[in-house]
Amino acid sequence: MTIERPLLLSRERRSLLDRLAADPAVPFALAVTGPGGHGKTALLGEVARRCRQAGQTVLTTVPAATEPPGPGTVLLVDDAHLLDDTRLGALRALVDTGRHRIVVGYRPWPRCAALVELADALRRHADPLLLVPFTPEQTAARCAAAPEAARLADHVHAQTAGVPRDVDRLVHALSAAPGSTLSAASGSTLSAAPALLPSAAPGPGGAASPGEPPQSALVEFGPDLDRLTPDARCLLLALAAGVPLTVDLLGALLDRTPGAVAELVAATRAAGLLTADHRITPLARRAVVALSPPTDRTAVWHRLVDQRLGRGGPVLPLVSALRAVGALGDCPAPALRAAAEEALAEQPALAAELFAAATAAGSSAPGRQAVAALLAGDLDTALRLADRLLAGAAPDDRAEAAAVAATALAHRGQTGRSVELYRWSGTPAAAAFAEVGSLATATTTGDAGPVGPATGGPPTLGAGAARLMAEGVRASIDGTPTTALSTLVQAAALLEPDGRTVLLPDSPAALAALTGVHCAELDIAERVLDRATASGIGGPLLARRHLLLRAWILMLRGRTAAAADAAAAATASGGPLESRDLLFATTLELGVARRNSDLGALQRGWGHALDAVVRHPVDLFTLLPLGELAIAAARLGELDRLEPHLHQARTLLGRLGDPPLWSAPLHWSGLHAAILADRPGAAEEHVAALTADADHSRYAAVAATAAASWVDVLRGTVDPARVEAAARGLYDAGFCWDAARLAGQAAIRTADRRAMTALLDCARVFQGRHAGAKSGPAGGKGGPGGARGGQRPPGGAAPPAAEVDAVPRSELSEREHEVAELVLAGLTYREIGDRLFISAKTVEHHVARMRSRLNCANRTELLALLRTLVAERMAVAGGGAWRERSTR
């Protein structure tokens, strides 16, 4: 491919060459130097072309001393570093006369004495022209013309570091790949079609994407590599491993002195195969790996790995580099095991793969592979490997296998079997985890000591955290909420420095967050989850647990959009959810739908949630989703189907002595479910239970007050001050949606206009909306989970016709836009009223008013026009901008 070399030159240097071609009578001496592949030969060819066009004679060989170049002759000598001393001396003699026109090109290495003298002589006439890599802009010029040229240019420059030879090789190979559409630009450059961009899949016929350079681009490096010495090729293979290597390491690897290593690096750099900072480019690295004999590659990398192991250095970067180029089989088993241990904390999936490779290479590591698979969230592999070890491994390996199996089963809801395996494992941490599981299911571990290997163990951070977890859960049942929360937060903090590799049936941060929610300390719950996410406690196995609990708190605060986004991010961050996470995720979906009055989403999600609750037995740590499911079930008329699970929950709590911390939220949810199911007797029982526990925790106190107020409101007795105080208690505890709902329901049930206005303002403030932003009167009737019909409150009549006609037909009010969006979303008038704290009748008035103002003959025409108006509003940034546009 022809290279447009002026791209390499600044304006001043281009002017210098123009002068050389323009005046044949002026003596001229110039050195052109740069590594191989930087355009030296192409530049001299361009000089020759210009000179011949100007009528000058061009010589490309060094003349004998008795035949100096004549007038009007230009002597162009390429690759002067390959000339012998005699010819270099002759060139220097011609330069010293100062009477000839000479341009000499050479690489910076080798540097014999005669070449140094020639370079000094040339420098006395003019500064040498140093050839350097393309800038990103110059690389982009090579790739111009295609719609996605900028992305291609970034990729090509990253792969080649701007070495002109390699840029052209890669662009040419991409242009020739099947399915490509490259076109010429500015007479010389090529660009790639989108099918060749990094994000694209291979094209038809197996065309390589830029992420995998085409084979043709790699093959072109063959002659360059063949010209290198064996030591230089060994050096490149070592650097192709992708890890930084010091001079002493390279010296030991190559069995060379530091001076000899420096010369070798300089020679390889002069060949254009290393960058100025002595790094190998990604494209050259691929070529070196692909074109080197496998025996040479294996020998070099084995020696390199042995060096790293012998010096006690990290081997994961080296092994990862070999894995990236498909050469993992060249690694010895000890290096694979060492790299796997290094990867365990940050990349457990990679660690599992490396442990498996070590086993295949002859170093059995099924126990560690099971641990890595479990931390990565691959419970199937972990259980399979652990079960094999339990059947016939050594005692220590069997204890570890039992812990792996117990942890995996805990995540799958098999708490009884998990407790049994933990007890059999016999370590201090396992004993503590067995106690946690027993408390969660209200079973007993028995008085017998360990029945398994009884390996004991040192008091590690993991063992200490396990003990604190057991103490915290115990305190949540028979102690104070403050003690329980403090102990569990301490357990989480204990694991923050190094908790990524600890096998946990549940995260202490998750238990602390659950305890925080149950005692209305949402801020503490959020902070402990954030710290656990940042520190990676439990690795990927527990990452989604933390994210789902964080989403649950967002839902309780009424931030339903953020909660839905967080839950979606958690479910999309890995493979299929295990039963406990699935239960929380599906219930979150229902909880968000209920708070958004989205009956359709409730109906669609109910079946999945019911499957999830069937898969995971009821325990202490799943009471929150069970309570939310009870409300959704009541809203859908399915409460009887959930009753067996609710009975199990009540039985579990009864066996534990009905601990107020865990039972209060279930009573709160039971109250709302009873209201929706029209079961006043059950509602009274829940209020009585909350009142009895009001002194135990902040949650119980605010819930008891709010429950009593809610029941009074539904009976038609509205005390505005009492309602506002109860709602304020919920809001201050973090339960913003419940606070807004209580105030809103009270507002639409009072006949006192002033009280209604004040309560509606409270509801809007609690919901995060601006107080006083009233676009219409409120009305309606219903419980906390959904509306049930409505009646028009005072002032709820439709506006007079004169007011309707006074507004431009093309504009809707802010409240009408809210109603329109919800109508288009398929909500009923009752559901819209429930969402906006207005009555169903008021929603009906808004719709009738919009139909009149927009002059629509029927509902179908109204819906079509509303879709247009809503779409137009959403397309313009800000309501003010839309209003300005609409009134023009």
Secondary structure, DSSP 8 states (H G I E B T S, - for coil): ----GGGGS-HHHHHHHHHHHH-TTS-EEEEEE--TTSSHHHHHHHHHHHHHHTT-EEE-S---TTS---TTEEEEE--GGGS-HHHHHHHHHHHHHT-SEEEEEE-S-S--HHHHHHHHHHHTTS--EE-----HHHHHHHTTTSTTHHHHHHHHHHHHTT-HHHHHHHHHHHHHSTT-----BTTTB----GGGSTTS--BTTTB--TTS--HHHHHTTHHHHHTS-HHHHHHHHHHHT-S---HHHHHHHHT--HHHHHHHHHHHHHTTSS-TTS---HHHHHHHHHHS-HHHHHHHHHHHHHHHHHTT---HHHHHHHHHTT-GGGS-HHHHHHHHHHHTTT-HHHHHHHHHHHHHTT---HHHHHHHHHHTT-HHHHHHHHHHHHHH--HHHHHHHHHHHHHHHHHTT-HHHHHHHHHHH--HHHHHHHHHHHHHHT----S----S--------HHHHHHHHHHHHHHHHHHS-HHHHHHHHHHHHHHHTTT-TT---SS-HHHHHHHHHHHTT-HHHHHHHHHHHHHHTTTTHHHHHHHHHHHHHHHHHTT-HHHHHHHHHHHHTSSSS--HHHHHHHHHHHHHHHHHTT-HHHHHHHHHHHHHHHHHS---GGGHHHHHHHHHHHHHHT-HHHHHHHHHHHHHHHHHTT--HHHHHHHHHHHHHHHHHTT-HHHHHHHHHHHHHTTTT-HHHHHHHHHHHHHHHHHTT---HHHHHHHHHHHHHTT-HHHHHHHHHHHHTT-S-HHHHHHHHHHHHHHTTS-TT--SS-----EETTEE------TT-S---HHHHHTS-TT---HHHHHHHHHHHTT--HHHHHHHHTS-HHHHHHHHHHHHHHTT-SSHHHHHHHHHHHHHHHHHSSSHHHHHHHHT-
